[in-house]
Amino acid sequence: MSEPLLIDMSKLGRKAYCLPPLDLPRGFDQALPSLPASLSRQNAARLPEVAELDVVRHFTRLSNLVHGVDNGMYPLGSCTMKYNPKLAEHIAGMSEFTQIHPLQDISTVQGSLSVMYNLLEDLSSITGMSWGTLQPCAGAHGEYTGLKMIRAYFLKQGESKRNKVLIPVSAHGTNPASAAVNGFDVVPIASDERGLVDLEDLASKLDDSVAALMLTNPNTLGLFEQDILVISRMVHDAGALLYYDGANLNAILGMATPGDMGFDVLHLNLHKTFSTPHGGGGPGSGPVMVNSTLRPFLPKPDIELTDSGYVYQWDNEESIGKVSMFWGNFLVLLRAYVYILRMGSEGLRAASRHA
């Protein structure tokens, strides 16, 4: 289908809209500094002259050419986006959520804080982790945050020489960049004939200079790392930590948890796993979840539930600090929370079985 440009549809004198009369005081233009002659237009702008009907039909035809989650599968790199439920879109558009400000008095946003707190509880249960942060605004932002916590952990342990991150060749593509940005040296781990982590190659590269192994499970080939418990033991026996990239968590919801596999820290992609808009459809969100070992290093503030309501907790001295200007992409978090509530544990498990 070929669609002409509006300028090619233009007919002299055909109009779709009239501007209202100028309501500025007479002589206002004399009060403003004049533009240099080189920047002043000598002739009227050549804008399209088209009727309203033509404009409506033009953009309607263009909209029918757009492919997205509402009319088919929408892959983007290694991401496969879910349909964005209209219930979640409706709730995220409610003025009770859109007309609040992150700096207004905490007593006036208790409902929104309850959404964030309950979402963290749900994500902790889903992943088998202790707690987390909702601040990261994308998957790679979550990777950066998780690796920054790993570095802070080893600095506290007095092990500053742990400056390597092992990354399988089957891992998610952003892992090497996130490790490098955090100042780590990236060491690739080969795959075996099954397409899984080569245990011999892993063993040969695990030493006291390794901070972490970053792993996507199932991996980018869609294969579940069936030796994950062995891998976890090898990594921890070497004194390193195990990082889970949640890119493919969609495949195991309700059937396995990264916590049970032995992972210490992970990031989620709410725009992949929990049906929120992605890319051109809206901002992402990359919450980071941790076990008890890394919990002290979570970004601050944390959200706590007290007898008087929800409060921000700023007192954690071991925290890596803030990683986002405010509290993350709140309306994306809200959509994910609605999706989890609507699906329930059985619904999430069913979604993974059909993934």
N, C-alpha and C positions, 0 to 999 in steps of 0.2 A: 504494500500500500504506500503510495506516494502522497505526501501531504504538502501543499505549497506553503510558503512563508506568508505571514500576514501582509508583509510589504508587497508581495506579488498579487495578493487578493485586493489590494487597495483600489478604490474608485474615487476620483475627485468629487468632493462634496458629500460623500456618504459618511454619516456620523453615527456614533453609538452613544456618545456621552457629552453633556455640556457642563462646563465648569460653572460653579456658582459665582455671582458677582464678587469682585474683590472687596473685602471689608476692612482693609487697612486704611488709615487716614491719608487724605490727599497730600501729596508731596513727600511721602515716606521714602520714595526712591531717591530723592535729592539728598536725603540725610545719610544715605549709604555711600561708601566709597565706590567710585565707578571702576568697572573692570578695565584692564589695559586693552587697548585696541586689538592686540594680538589674540586676546581671549574672547572678544565680543563677537557674537554671531551676526553675520551680515544678512543672512537670509533665514527664513523660517525653517525650523527643523523638518526633515522629510519623515514624518511619522505616518504610519498606515491609516488610511481612512476606510473603515469597514463598519458595517452595521452590527448591532448587538447579536442578531441571530447568527451572523457569520462567525463572530468571535466564539459564541457558545458552541457551535457545531465544530469549529476548528479544535478547540481544546478537548471537547468530548471525544473526537476521533483520535487525538493524540493519547488521551488517557486509555483508550482501548488497545493501544500498542504497547503499553507499559506492562512488563511482566514482574510480578511480585508475589508475596505470600498469599494474597487473596485469590490468585487465579492459577497457582502452580508452585511446584518446588522451586526454591530460590537459593541456589548455592553461591557462596562467595568465598573463594579460596577453599579452605578445609571446613568452612562453616556451612551448615545446612539449617536455615532459619525456619522456625515454626510459624504457623499461622498465629497472628496476634488477635486473641479473642476480643470481640467488641465490648464485652462486659468490662474487661480491664481498661480498655480505652475510654469507656464512658466514665468509670470511676476516677481515672487519672485526670479527666477533664473537669471534675467537679471543683467549684470555686473554693470549697473548704480546703482543698489541697493546692490549687494553683495560685491562690491569693495570699499565701503565707510567705514569710521571709525568714531565712535561717538565723537572723540575728534578733528576732523579736523575743519578748520575754518567754522563758521556758514554760511558765504556767499556762500560756495561751496555745501551746503546740503539743500538749500531752497526747492527743490522739495520733499525731504524726510520729511522735517518739515511740508510741506503743506499736505502731506498724513496724518501725525499724527494729525495735527490741524483739518483737515476736518473729520477725523474719530471720533475725540472727539465731533465735532458738530453733526455728524450723531448719535452717541451713546446717546448724550444728548436728541436729538429729539425722538429716539426710546424708551428711558426709561422715558421720562418726567422729567428729572433732569436738574440741572443748569450747571454743568461742571464736569470734572473728571480728572483722571490720568491714563496713560497707562503703568506706571512702573511695577506693579505687574506681575510676570511671571507665575502665576498659580492661580487657583480658591482659594485655601487655602491661598496663598500669598495675594490675594485680601481681603479675610476675615480678615486676620491679620491687613492689612492696614486700613480697614474700622473701625475695633474695636479700633485700636490705635488712630484714629481720634476721635472716641466717647470718649475715655478716656481723650484726650487732651481738648475736648470741656467742659467736666464736671469739669476738673481741673481749667480751666479758669473761670468757673461759680462759683468756690468755693465749689463744691459739691463732694469732694473727697470720701465721704462715699458711693457714688453709685458704689458698687463693685459687683453687681450681673447682670448676663445676663440670661434671661429666654429663654428657647429653647424647642419648642414642641417636643414630641417624634416622630412626623412625619417629623421632619426637616432633612436637608441634614446632612450626617454623620460627616463631618469635622467641623461642627459648634462648638460642645463642646470643641474640641481640640484647635481651634483658640481662643476661649474665655479664656480658661485656660492659654494658652501661654501669653495672654495679662494681666494676673493677676486677671481675674474675677472669681467669684464663679458661677458655672453653676447650674441653677435651672430648672428641667424638668417641662413641662406643659403637662397635660394629653390630650388625644383625647376623643371626645364624641362618641356616638354610630354611628355617620355618618362618623367617621374617620377624623373629622375636629377639630380645636382647641376648647377645652372645656372652654367656656367663664366663667363659675363659678370658675373653677380652676385657670384661668388666673387672675380673679378679686381678688381672695384670696391671690395671690402672688405679686400683684403690690403694691409697697410702695416706700418710698423715698430712699431705698437702691438699687433700680433697675436702671441700666444704659440703658438697651436696651432689646428688644425682637427681636430675630433672627427668621425669618420666610421664608420658601420656599413656593412659590405660583405659580402654583399648587404644592401641597406638594409631598412628596416622594411616596405617594400612588396614585398619579395622580389625586387628587381631588382639585378642586378650592376652596379656602377659601372664601365662599360666605359671611361671616361676616367680611370681611377685613376692611370695613369702620368703623364698630363698634369697632373692635380690635384696629384700628389706633387711634380712639378717646380715648379709654380706656388707651392706652399706653401714649399718649401725655398728657392726663389729670393728669396722675401720674408723669409727668415731665420727663419721659424717652423718648428714641428715638427708632425708628423702622428700623430694618435692613432687607434688602431683599437679600436672596441668589438667584442668577440668574441661578441656576442649571436647572430649568425647564422653563426659559423664552421663550424657543423655542415654547411653547404651546400658547403663547398669543401675539406674535409679531403683531403689527398693529391693535390689537383688544382691548388692555388695556395696561396701563403703570403703573409701580410701583410708579411713581410720583403722578398720579391721585389717587392711593390707599392710599397715605399718607406716603410712606416710605421716610426716611431721607437720607439713604445711601444704596448702593448696590454694589455687584461685579458681573461682567459678566464672562462668560467662552467662550472666542472666539472660543475655540476648540470644544465646544458643539453647540453653537447657530449660529455661523457664519462660519462654514464649513472649519476650518483650521485643520491641522494635530494635532494628539493627542497622548500622550503616546509614544509608540515605534516609531510612525510615525513622531515625531517631538515635540518640546517644546510647552507648553501651554501658555496662556496669560489670565490674570485676571484683566482687567481694573476696577477701582472703580469710580462710579458716585455718586454725592452728590447733595443735594438741597442747597439753599443759606445759610442755617444755618451752614452747615459744610464746605462750600467752602473755608473759610479762612485757614482751617487746612489741605488742600490737600498737598501731597508731593511736594517738589520743585526739579527742576525748573518747572514752568508752561511754556507753549508755547503761545506766544502772537503774534498777527498780527499787525504790525505798518505800518506807511507810507513808511518805508524803507525796509519792508519785515518781515519775521518771526524772533523772538528773544526769547531767554530764559529769563524768569523772576525769579530772585533769591531773590527778596527783601521781600518776605512774612515772617514776623517775627513769625506769629502764626503757620506756617507750621510744620508738624511733621518731616520734613526733607526728605532726600532721602530714598527710600525703595528698590532700585535696583542700581547696580553699574553704569549703564548708563540709557537708556531710555526704557527699557523693551525689549521683544523679537520682534525686529522691523519687521523681515520678516513674522512673524505670524500676526502682525498688518496689514501689507501690504496685505496679503491674505484676511483678513477679510474685508478690505476696498474695494478690488476688488469685493468680493462677494456681499457686500451691494450695490455698484454701479451697478453691473450686474443685481441684483434682483429688485432693486427699492422697493418702499413702497408696491406696489401691489404684487410683487413677494414674499416679506417677509411675507405678510399677507397670501398669498396662501400656503406658506410653513408651516405656523402654522396650517392652516385649515386641512392640510393633515398629520400633525404630529401625 
